[in-house]
Amino acid sequence: PKVGIVGGLLGGGIGLAVMLLPAWLFRGGIGFGDVKMAGLIGAMVGLPTVGVALLLAMLSGGLVAGLLLALKIKGRKDAIPFGPFLSLAGMVTLLWGYDLLNWYLGFF
């Protein structure tokens, strides 16, 4: 489905706002490049699926970070880039975002 101007602006604003909050609260944890990338991804995928993209990025990043910590490859203070997870989630959402959203909402 096509993303209209309003849906793109709202999605970009939501993506920007959701990532801006932790960047302000936890200085040094999330960079402003990640914030801008989340805003761009939100503008690309639009309002209904921006949540899918952000959720996929956070879940995949959290799983990989947990695995790296469990295997002692990274320590608690080591940086793990979040940009690759955002970009992968953006691509998956562009391809299958509405299908994933409908599948998830089918549980309710």
Protein Blocks (a to p, Z undefined) as FASTA:
>chain_A
ZZdfklmmmmmmmmmmmmmmmmmmmghkaccklmmmmmmmmmmnommlmmmmmmmmmmmm
mmmmmmmmmnomacfkbccdfklmmmmmmmmmmmmmmmmmmmmmmmZZ
